Amino acid sequence: MACESALPAIMDEQALMGLNPNADACYRQRALAYFEQLKESLDGWEVCAEALVKGVYSDDHVKFFCFQVLEHQIKFRHGSLSAAQQQLIRETLMKWLQGQLMNVHPEKPFIRNKAAQVLALTFVMEYLTLWPKFFFDILALVGLNPNGVDIYLRMLMAIDAEVVDRDILHSPEETRRNTLIKDGMREQCIPALVESWFQILQTYQHTHSELTCQCLEVVGAYVSWIDLNLIANDRFVNLLLSHMSMEELREEACDCLFEIVNKGMDPVDKTKLVESLCQVLQSAGFFNVEQEEDVDFLAKFSRLVNGMGQSLVLSWTKLSKTTDLKVSAESLRAVEAKVPLMLQLLIHEDDDISANIVGFCYDYLHVLKQLPALNEQQKSNVEAIMLAVMNKLKYDDEYNFENEGEDEAMFVEYRKQLKMLLDRLAQVSPELLLESVHRVFTATMQNWQTVQFMEVEVAIRLLYMLGEALPASHGAHFSGDTAKTSTLQAMMRTLISCGVSEYQHSSVTLEFFETVVRYDKFFLVEPQHIPSVLMAFLDHRGLRHSSPKVRSRVAYLFSRFIKTLHKHMNAFIEDILSRIQDLLELAPPENGFPALLSNDDQLFMFETAGVLIVNGESPAERKQALMRSLLTPLMEAFRMVLAKLPQEGDEERQAALADCLSHAVGFASRTSKAFSNKQTVKQCSCSEVYLDCLQTFLPALSCPVQRGSLRSAVRSFLHRMIICLEEEVLPFIPAASQHMLKDCEAKDLQEFIPLISQITAKFKNQVSPFLQEIFMPLVMAIFEVLSRPAEENDQTAALEKQMLRRSYFSFIQTIASSGMNEVMASQGAENIERVLFTIIQGAVDFPDPVAQKTCFIILSRLVELWGGKDGLVGFPDFIYKHIVPACFMAPLKPTFDLSDAQTVLTLSECTLTLHMIHLKRGLECVQFLQEYLPSLQVSPEITQELCQVLQQPDAKVLKNYMKVFHGIYG
């Protein structure tokens, strides 16, 4: 070993070269290995300690490295160090610190931070036992030396992170230790620390702003758990207030005062503290917000006022529950007195300053909501908050609508906070909110042509927001309270008839459509407005808008509008369909023109077209004709693209063509969502059209390229058609299945099985011949994929196999539970046995409780079907040789974890399987267990007990017993 304690402080120089971030990989590798070597060595760290004390190395990375080695010893090896070694660590740190006092050039911040962490770790390990005078030793050494003070303050923040910080997770043992440390510090050294902070602040406030700010941060961090009187006294507060007037210190001083105000304490004392602080701040002129130009400071000041306001509200909440009405009234007056300042900050043009006061504003409104009645001043406050919110909701000129970045995202978040205030205002005074919005909305709509976009947008936005602020059951805003409904109706009438939908700004356009759809029930009351809104959706204002973002959103909103109002669309159906025809075209990848709508947007358009056709009042043959004219162009385009795909050599172009085909299938599938129990495919005479689609799409399954995406698309369409066409789809299933089972991957099979399970569950005996035919080919395909070798660490392949295994067992379960035992029974003895063994294997050998549970459900069902006297030949033998042992072997596996909920369910199914065996085989089963259980080292008494419980009719008794049984033998 290169590092014996007897050797001088010589380190592996070549390894140290690798510490430089720009070093070659081989040197970096060597440095890493050397680091591990030093860490593992019992005394290698001593070389690092000596190097630090003697200043052997000037390279910063080497110094940092030495501290890291030391940190590792203290963190992980402290308990095993001898008393002399522990003393050496203490001496090393103190000598290094002493060396810093005289340093003309202080160490880099990252080294000082690491040293502070190492000191903090040493403190945590030794303060309660070996080094109770830790702080006194440090303070005696550093005094007011600026280099020493810097490390002392950094160390205090590191100690806060180790001992106090609630955001860091600690073990129960660490939490107990930290509590003892804090108790010890409160008793022994906190007054001395506070005195040192005061001296540092006083000494350096004019000459060293960085140190002063560091110290203010320390005070703010520690104030939450030390005696507040040490800080909240005249000399300390006056010092902090003087810092509030110094440009370089004021922000940190603000944060420090915020932490003082935030400290948990008695509500009366808290009110007094906040009031005295406010008095001093006000008399010093800090409440004259409009005269302050430094927005960064004002953001901090706003946070401080927010903290004071919320503290006062909390005090009032506690005091209002007591019988002392006078004190409660005083705390409410204290809250009210801060409202003018709160309003000044809320309305400030800088959103950060405004956002920081929203919490107090919200809490104040909550106070008003709890009062029996509002006085004139309180009503005036509510109105002022309302006007402020309405004003602050506006976009500014710089907002980039086409390319939203970080600033835009922050404004969207800020708007959400303002929405919360609006909702709270609605709870305090719904009438006032409705009246205010009505006034602003009407005035803006009368002059929308001459008003800036942000004014128009916010006026419509406020109408939109009323929908949530004044909630109505199922969006029924236009029935019930006449004052509300008549005002909302008047605003909606104005919105639609004033022509504002022509406003040339995307934000106004979007807000118009959002609001129309939010209040779509309005058109049930006044359907005469439907034609003009439909035109807005269909022309340059909506689906033909110049902005892709607007077109995309309008496609979705249009589908919602049509779904709600389909009963009122009869007169417009064919006109709408002809107007949107070009938006329903499949855009082949090679045409080079950007489509007006994306593929996702087109899905909504196809669904809308389907809803219009299906829900119209036309006769069935007309619906069929319309559906055919909707889907025929899709089918033709599909055939053309499919013909091109196998001839395309370029893989990227292949993928684009396959995507195009998948979209076509998806569009056709989406139209079928319009059908319902009242309007089925048959009733609308549309079966033939969808069968034509099926015949068009199925050839894609035999396409030699891009199999995965094509199979996935066609499979999804088949799922839909099984629901829509019912038994008419059955003739297509055998050929489709045959293609889908060719050259499968695990994922293909996993997705194919649910299709077969859906067919099995829905059609049962109708598909029995088909299932008997496909059963073994499907099972063999699954076995083949599962037996393929995979790399040991390939997590993806392992997960795919696990999911396929689950799908396979799920498929067998569907067949068994659909009463179609003949499907399995007809497969021949050898195949049946093979399948049964996989189920036993799934129940016992694979540590996957989801699959195990399914396997026991299958076994229980098979015992029920085949386990009786006239069951499958040879099955009773299988029960005793394999199923009964499985019921005991599975829970005995070490991976069978009864603290896992899925495993508990597996045990329950396992027990029900035993119960079913006893039901079917009776006394024979009991006799078998009496012979079998002793082979598992089960005592004669327990064997007898289990057999008695098994014979009880209630399966719950057996379930409870088996939990205890496996608790003993598991």
N, C-alpha and C positions, 0 to 999 in steps of 0.2 A: 504494500500500500504506500502511495507516494506521500501520505500525510500522517506522519507520526508526530506526537506532540513534542518529542525531543528535538525534532528538526527545526531549523530556523524558518522564518516565514517565506519560504520559497514555493511558488506555485507553478503549475504546468503552463509555461508561457505560451506555448503553441495552442493549447486548449483555450487560453484566455483570448487569443486573437479571434476566436470564433464567436465571441460575445458581441462583436461589432455587427450591427444590422446589415452592413454591406459586405460582410465576409463571405467567402465561398462556402458552398453547402458542406463540403467535407470538414472544414474548420468548425462550422456551426454544429455539425454532428458530434465532433470531438468535444466541443464545449458542453454540449448537453450531457454526454456520457460522463464528463468530468464532474459536472454539477451533481449527477446522481451518485457518483463515487464519493464525493465529499459529504453528501447528505447521509449516505448509509454508513460512512465511517464513524466510529465511536468518538474520535477526537480530531477528525479532519477539519471541523469547524474552527478549531483553535487557531489554525493557520490564517483563516479569514479574519478572526478576531484581532490577531496580531497585526495583520496587514492594515486593518482599519485604524487601529490606535496609532501605529507608527507612520501612517500615511505613505506606505510603500508604493502605492500605485496612484498615478494621476488620472488614469483613464476612468471616465465616469461609469462606463459599463462594467468595469471590474469592481468598482466600489459598490455598485448596485448588486452585483453578483454576490459579493461578500455578505451584504445585508440579507440577501435571500437565503443563503446557507444558514446564517444565524437565525433567521426567522423560522426556518424548518426545524431547527433544534428546539427552539422555545415552544413551538406549537405542538410538535409531535413527540419530543423526547425529554421534555423538561423534568418529568417525574423520575426518569431513570438516571439523570445526571447526579454526580456526587455533589456534596455541599461545596467543595472547592471549585468545581466546574460552574455551579450556579453563581458563586461569588465572582468567578472570572467574567461571566456574562455581564453582571452588574458593573464591574470595574471597566470592562470594555466600553459599555455604553456611556458611562459617566466621563471616561477619559476622551472618548470621541467627541462628546458634547463640549467638554472643556476646550478641546482643540478648535471647535467652531467659533468660540467666543473671540478668538484672536484673528480669525480668518479675514483677510482684507477682501477676498473674493468668496462670497458664500457659495455653498454647493448648489448645484442645479436643483430646481423645485422637485424633480422626480426622485432625487436622492434624499432630499429633506423629508419628503412624504414617506418614503420607505423607512427611513430612520425613525420617524414618528410612529409608524405602524409597529416596528420592532419594540420600541419603548412601551407602546400601549399594550402589546402582547405580554411583555415582561411584567408590567403593572398588574394585568389581569391574573397572571399566574402567581404572583408573589405578594400582592398587597395585603391579603388577609392573613398571610402566614410569615413570610420571610422579610418583607420590606414595608412595614407599616408607615415608615417615615419617607416613603417614596417622594411625595410631593414636596415635603420640606427640604429634602436633599436636592431635588431639581431646582426649587426656587432659590435656595441658598447659593447654588452654583451659577444659575443664569442671571439672577438679579434683574436689572433692566437693560442688560446688554441686548442690542437689537437682533443680532444673529441668534442668541440664546432664546430670546422671547419668541422669535419666529418658530423655532422648533418646538418650544413649549406649547404654543397655541395649536400648532399642527397636531401635536401629540394629544392635546385635550380633545380635538375633533375626532381623532382616531379612537380614543377611549370611549367617546360618545357612540361611535359606530359599533364598537365591540360590546358595550354594556347597556346602552340606553335605546338606540335606534329601533323603533317598533316595526320598521319595514324589513328588518333582517330576522329571519327565522332562527329561533334558538331551541335547543333541546330542553326538556324540563329541568335537567341537571344544571345546564348553563343559566337558565332563568333564575333558579334558586341562588346560584353563585352570584349572579349580577345583582340580585336584590340585597344580598349580604354586603357586596362591595359598596352599593349606594348608601346603605345604612351606615356602614363604617365611615364613608366619606362625609356624610352629613354630621356625624358625631365628631370627627377628628380634624377635618381639613377644609371643609367648604368655606368657612369664614376667611381663612387664609387665602384660598383661591380667589374669592370675590374681591378681597383687598388687593390682590395682585392685579386683577383685571382693572380695578379702578385706577391703580397707579399707572398701568400700561396706557389706558385711555387718556389719562391726564397728561402723561409725559409725551406721548407721541401724536396727540390729536392735530398739532399744527405742523409737525415735521416729518411724520412717516404715516401717510394715509393708509398704506397697504397693511401695516401692522395693526393700526387702529380698526380697520374694517375686519381683519381676522379676529380681533378681540371681540368686536360687537357680535360676530357670528357665533363665537364661543358662548357669550352671555345668552344669546337667543336660544342656543341648543340646550344649555344647562338649566335655564330658568323653569322649565316644565317640571322639574323634580326636586329643586332645592327650595329652601325657605324664601318665599317671595319678599319678605321684609328686608332681606339683605340687598335686594335690588330696587324694589319699589319704595325708595326713600328719597328725601329731598336732594341729597348730594348726588346720588346716582342718576335720578331722573333729570335733574337740572343739567348734568353733564350730557346725557343723551339728547336733551332738547337743544343744547348748544350745538351738538353735532348735526341736528336737523337743519341748521342754518349754514353748514359748511358743504360746499358743492361736492367734494370728493367723498364725504362721509354720510351724507343725508339718506341715500338709498338703504345703506346697511343699517343706519340708526332706525329707519322706518321699520325694517324687518325685525329688528331687535324689540322695538316697542310692540309690534304685532304679536311676537311670542309672549311678551309679558301679559298683554291683554288676553291672550288665548288660554292662559293658565287656568286650570280648574280650581274654583274656590267658592266660598259661600256667596249666594246671590246678592246679599246686602253689601258685603265687602267688595264684590266685583263691581256693583253699580257705583259705589263710592270711588273706587280706583279709576274706572273709565271716566266718570264725571270730572274728577280732578285733572286727569290727563287732558281731557277735552278743553277744559277751562284754560289750561296753560297753552295748549296748541292754538286755541282761538285768539287768546290775548297776544300771542306771538305772530298772529297774522296768517297762519297756515290755512284758515278756512276761506281765505280770499282766493278761491281756485282760479277765477278768471284772470288773475294777475300773474299766474305762474306759467312760464313758457316751457319749462323742462318736462316733457311728456314722460320720460322714463321715471323721474321722481314722482310725478303725479300718479303713475300706474301703481307705484309702491304705496303712496299715500292713500290711494283709493282702496287698496287691499287692507291697509291699517284701519281706515274708517269702516270698511266692511266688517273687520274683526270686532271693532268696538260695538258697532250696531248689532251684530249677531249675538255678542256677549250680553248686551242689554236686553235683547229679546228673550234670550235663554233665562236671564234673571227674572224678567217679568213672568215668563211661563211658570217658573217654580214658585214665585211669590203669589201669583194669582190663585194658586191652589191652597194658600194658607188663609187664615182668618184675618190677618193684618191688612185691612183695606188701604190704610194710609200709605204703608210702605209699597204696596202693589201699585197704587196710583202714582207714587213718586217715580217708580221704575218705568211706568208707561209714559210719564211726562219726559223722562230722560230719553226714551226712544224717540218720541215725537220731535224733541228738540233737534235731533240729528237729521230729520227728513229734508230740510232745505239744502243741507250740504250733500246729502245723498242724491237729491235731484240734480244738483249742479254737476256732480260726477257722472250720473247716469246719462245726462244729455251731452256730455263732452264729446267733441268731434272725434277724438281718438277712441277707437273701439276697445282697445286694451284697458284704458282707464274706465270706460263704461262697463265692460264685462266684469271687472274686479268688484263692482259694487252690487251686481245683480243678486247675490246671495242675501244681503241685508234687505234689499228691496222686496224680495220674495218672502222673506220671513216677516217683514213689516205687514205685508198684505195678509199673511196668515193670521197675524195678531188682529187686524181689523175684521177679518172674517169671524173671529170668535166673539167680538163685542156685540152686545144686544142691539145697539143702534150707533150710527156714526154721527158725530157732530159736524158742523159746517166746515171746520178746518180739515177734518179727516176726509170729508167728501172732496174738498178742494185738492188734498194730497193725492187721492185716487185719480182724479181727473188729470193732475199734473203728470203722474206716472204714466197714465194712458197716452197722453200726448207725446211724452218722451219716447215711449216704446214705438208708437206709430212713426215718429220721426226717425228713430235709430234703425228701423227695419229697412230703410231705403238703401239701395245699392249706391256706391259712389262712382264717379266718372272712370276711375282706373280699373274697375272690375272687368276682367277678361272673360267674356262668355264663351268664346270659341276654344280657348285653351286655358282651362282653369288650373291654377297652380296652388302653391302653399297658402298664399295670401287669401285666395278665393275660398279655399277649404276652411281657413280660420274664420272667415266671415260667415260661411254657412253654419259653422258650429255656434258662432255668436248669435246668429238668427234663431237657432234652436233654443238658446237661453232666453231670448226675448219672447219666444212663443210660450215658454213656461210662465213668464210674467203675465202675458196676455190671458192665458188659461186661468191663472190665479185671480186676475182682475175680474174675469167673468164670474168667478165664484163669489167675489166680494160685492160686485154691483153689475149684474147682467144687463139691466136696463140701460145704465150709463154707457156700457161698452157698445151695445147695439145702436144706441142713439149717436154716439161719437163716430162709429164706423160709417153709419148711414150718412152723417153730415159730410165727412171727408170724402166718401165714395161719390156722393151725388155732386158735390162741388167739382171734383176732379173730372167726372164723366161729362159734365156740361161743357168743359173746355179742353177735352183730351187732345185736340189737334194742336193746341198751343202750349201744352205742358210737357216738361222733360220726361223722358222714359221712366226714370226712377219714381217719379210721383205717380204716374199712371200704374206702374207695376205694383207699387205698394198699396194703392187704393183697391186694386182687384185682389191682391194678396190678403188684405184684411178681411174682405168678404169671404175668401176661401177659408181663412183661419177661424172665422166664426163657426164653421161647421164642426170643429172639434171643441172650441171654447164653450159653445152653447150646445151640448150634445143632445141628440135625438135618437130614439130607439129605431134601429135599422134605417137610419138616414131620413126618417120621416119629419123633415124640417118644415113641411108645408101643411101640417095638420096639428090641431091642439091650440096652444096659446095664440090667440088672434093677433095680439100686438107684435109678437115675434114673427109669425108667419106672414103677416101683411107687409112688414118692413123687409123681410128677406125676399118676398115675391117682387116687391117694388124694385129692389136692387137688381135682382136677376133680370127683370123686364128691361131695366135701364142698360144693363151689361150687354144684352143681346141686341137691343134696338138702337143704341147710340152710335154704333159703327166702330167702336174701339177695337174690334177684331182686325181692322185694317191698319192698326198702328204699326209703324215700320221698325219694330225692335223685337228680337226673338224672346226676350224675357217677358214682354207684355203678351205676346202671342201665346207662349206656353202657359202663362198664368190664366189667360182667358179660357183655354181648353181644359186646364186642370179644374177650374171653378165650375165650368159647364158640366163636367162629369161628376164632380163632388155633389152637385145639386141636381143630378139627373131626374130626381123625383119631381122637380118643378115642372117638367114637361108633361107629367101625368096630369097636373092641375091645369096647365096652360099649353096644350099640345099645338096651338096655332104657331108657336115659335120654332117648332121642329124643322120646317123647311129651311129657314135662314141659317140655323146652326149646322144643318147637314151640308149646306153649300160651303160654309166656312171650313168644315172638316175636309171637303173634297177639293177645294180650289187652292190657289197660291198661298192662302193663309194657313193651310193645314198640311195635307198630304203632298202638296206641290210646293211647299215652302222652299226657299233657297238654302236654308240651313239643314244639313243632315240630322243634327241633333233634334230639331223641332219635328222633322218628318218622322223620325224614329219614335219619339214619345207620342205623337199624334196617332200613329198606327195602333199603339196599345190603347190609348184613350178612346179611339173610335170603336174598337172592339167592345170595350166596356159600355160605351154609350148605346150601341146597338143591342147588346145583350139585355140591358135594362128595359129598353123601349121597343123591343122587337114587335110588340103587339100594335104599335102605332106606325109601323114602317111599311105596311102593306102597299100603300099608294106609291111608294118610292123605290120598291125593291129592284125592278128592272133598270130604272134610271141609275141607281147607285152601282149596280153590277156593271153596266156599260161604262160608267165613268171610271171605275177602278180596274177595268179589264187589263190595261197595260201594266198595272202594278202586280198582277197575278201571273205574269209571264216568268217562266223559268229562265234565269239569265245564264246561258252557257259561258264557261270560263273564257272562251276565245274571242268573244265579241268586242272586247276592248273598251266598251262604254261603261262608266260606273253606273250601277243601278241606282234608281231613286231610293229604294229601300234595301236594307240588309236582309239576309235570309231569315234572321230571327223576327224582323219586322213583318216580313211576308207571311210568316206563320199566323200572326194576328189577323192579317188581311184575309187569308184563306178561311180562318175560323169565322170571321165576320161574314164572309160570303156564304158559308155554310149555314150560319144562324139565320140570315135573311131568307135563304131558299127554304129551309126546313120549316121555319115558323110562319111563313107567309100563308095567306088564305087561299092560294091558288089550288086547283085540283091536283091530284097526285101525278097525273101525266105531265102537267106543266112543271111541277117540281123536278120530275125525272129529267125533262128536257133541259131545265136550267142547270141541274147538277152535271148533266152530261156535257153541256157547253163549258162548264167550269173546269171539268177534269180531263176532257179530251185533249186540249192543247198540252196539258201536263204529260199525258200518256205518249203523245206523238214526240214531244221533246225527249222523253225518257228513252224511247226506242232509238232515236237518232244518236243520242250520246252513248247509249249502251253499245251500239254498233261500232262506234269509234274507239271505245276503251281498249279492247284487246289488241288493236292495231297500233296503239300508242306505245312508243319505246321508252320515252322519257318518264322516269318515275314520278317526278314532281307534277308533270302534266296528268299522268295517270291519277294521282291523288286528287287533283283538282276536278277531273271528270267524275271520279267516284263520289266526291263530295256533292257535286251537282246532282247526281243520281239519288244520293241519300236525301238531299233536300226535296227532290220531287216526291219521293215516297212519304217524307214527313209532311209535306203540304197536303197530299191526298188524305193522309191519316188525320190531320188536324181538322179537315172539313167534317169528318165523322163525329167530332165532339158535339156537334149541334144536335144530334139525335138524342131522344130521351124516351122514357117509358110511354109518354103520351104520343110522341111522334117518332115511331120506330122507322128503321130503314125500309121495312116491308110496306108499312102504311104510306110511306112517301114514294113507293114504287122505285126506289133507288138501288135495290139489290143488284140489278143487272149491271149498273154503272160500276159499282165497287167490285163485282166479280170480274169485269173487264180490266179494272185496275190490277187485280190480283194476277190475272193472266199476263198482263204487261210486265209486272214487276218480278214475277217468279223466275224468268230466264236469267235474271242477274245473279241468281244463286250458282249457276254453272259457269259464270265468268271466271277465267283462269287467273285474273289479276285482281288486286285490291279486295280479296275475299272478305277480310274482317269487317270493313265498314259496310260493304254491300249486304252481307249476311245480317249484320246488326240492324240495318234499316228495314230489310224485308221481314225479319223476325218481329220487330216492333209493330209493323203493319198487320202481320198475322194475329198478334195479340189483340189489336183493335177489332179486326174483322171477326174474330171468334165471338166478341161481345156483340158486334153490330149485325153480322149475317147469320150467326148461330149455325145450325146444321148445314146451311148452304156452303159453308167454307170447307166442310169435311173432305170432299173429293180432292181438294188441292193439298191436303196435309201429307199423304204418303210420299208424293214426289218431292215436296219441299223438304221433308225430313231426310230423305235419302241424300239429297244434295248437301244438307247441313251437317251430315255425319261424315262426309268425305274429308280426309286430311284435316282433322280437328286439332285445335289447341285446347288447353285446359279452359281458357276463357270462353271459347266458342261453345264448348259443352255445357259449361256452367250457365251460360245464357240460354242455351237451347232447352235444358231440362225444365225450367219454369213454363215454357210453351207447352211441352208435352203434359206437364202436371195440370196446366189450365184446361187442356182438352180433356184429360182424364176426369178431372173433378166436375167439369160442366156436362160432358156427354155420356159418361159412365159406360153402360153396356153397349151403347151405339158404336163406340170405338173399340170395343173389345177385340174384334178380329185384327184391326190395324195394330193395336198394342201388342197382341200376341206375336205379330210378325216383326215388330220393331224392337221388342223388349231386349232380346239377346244382342242384336247388333249394337244397340245403344250401350248396353252394359259392357260389351266387349271393347267398345271405343273408349269408355271411361277407364276400364282396367288397363288398356294399352297406354293411355296418357299418364295414369297414376304410376305405372311401372317404369316410365322413362327416367333414366338417371339424371340427377341434378347436382350441381356443385354444393358442397356442404354448407357454405356460408351464403348461398343465394336465398335471401329472405323472401324475395318476390315470388320465386318459383315455389317455395315452401307454402307461402300463403295461398297461392293459386290452387295448389293441390289440396290444401285444407278446405278451401271454399268449394272445390269440385266434389270432394268427399261428402261434405255437408249436403250439396245439391243432389248427389246420387241417393243418399239415405232419405232425403226429403221426397224424392221421386218414388222410391219403394214405399214410403209411408203413404203417399197419395193413393197409390194402387191398392195397398192393403186396406186403407180406411174407406175407399170408395166401394168396398165389397166386391172387388174384381179379382178374387183369388185365383180365378181360372186363368188369368193372364200368366201368373207365375207357375201355376200347376201344370200348364200345357207345355212347359219348356223342357221336359225330360228330366229324369232323376239326377243325371250328372250336373246339368246346368242349375237345377234348383239347389242342389247341395252346395255348389260353388257360390251362389248368391247368398245362401244362408250363412256360409262361413264368413263372408265379408261383413255380414251384419253382426255376427259374434265378435269378429275382430274389431269392428267399429265400437262395439259396446265395451270391450275390455282393454284393447291394446293401445288405442290412440288417446293421449291425454287432452281430449277436446270435449268438454262437458256438453256443448250444444249438440254435437254429433252423437255422443253417447246417449243422451236423453232420447233423441229420435230413434236410435237403434232399439232401445228398450220398449218404446211405444210400438215399433214394428213387431218385435218379438211377442209382446203381449197380444197384439192383434192376430198374429199368425197362430198363437196357441189357441186363441178363441175360435179361429176358423178351422184349424186342422188338428187341434189337440184332443178332440173328442173321440168317441168310439168309431164313428164313420168318417174320420178325417183322412188326411193324406197318409198313404201307406209308408211306414217307416218313420213317421214324424215323432211318435212317442219316444222312440229310441233317441232321436236327436234332442228331444227335450231333456232327457236325463244325462246324456253324454255331454251336452254343450250349453243348453240354455240355463239349467239350474246352476251349474258351476259358474257361468258368467255372472249370475245374480250375486254371487259371493266374491268372485275373483276381482271384478271391477272395483268395488269399494275397498278392497284390501290393497289396491295399488298405492304406492307412496304418493303418486301424483293426484290422487282423489282427495281434494281439499274441501272439507265440509264447512270451511269458513267462506267459501265462494257460493253465491246465490244459485248460479247455474248448476253447480255440483249437487246442491241440496235437491234441486228439481230432478236431477238424474237419479239420485237415490230414491226419490219418491216413485219414479216410473219403474225403476228396478224392482221395488217392493210390490208394485201393482202387477208386475209380470209374475212374480212368485205367487201372488194371490190368485191370478188367473190360472196358473198351472194347477194349484190346489182345487180350484173350482171345476176344472176339466178332468183331473185325474184322481181326485179324492184321496182315499186312504193310501193308495199306491204311492202317491207323492210323499206322504208323511213317512212311510216305511223307507223310502229311498233316502230321505234326509237323515233318518236315524242311523243309516249306514254311512252316508257321505260326510256328514259334519265332523265326526271324530277324526277323519283323515286331514281335516284342517286344524287339528289340535283343539277342537271345541270340546269343553268338558261335558260329561253325560248330563249334568244338571241343566246346563244352558241349552243343550240340544233338546232335552225334554220340554223345557220352557218355550223355546222357539216353536216347536211343533204344536204345542197347545195354543199359542197365540195365533199361529197360521190357520188353525181350525175355527177361529172366531169369525162370524160373518162380516163384521165391520172392518174394512181395510185400514181405517185410521189407526186402529190399535196396533196392527202389524207395522204401519209406517213409523209410529213412535218407538216401537220396540226395536226396529232395525237401526234407527239412529243410535240407540244405546248400545246395541250389539256391535255396530261398527266402531263406536267410540272405544269399546273394550278391545276388539280384535284388529281394528284398523291400524 
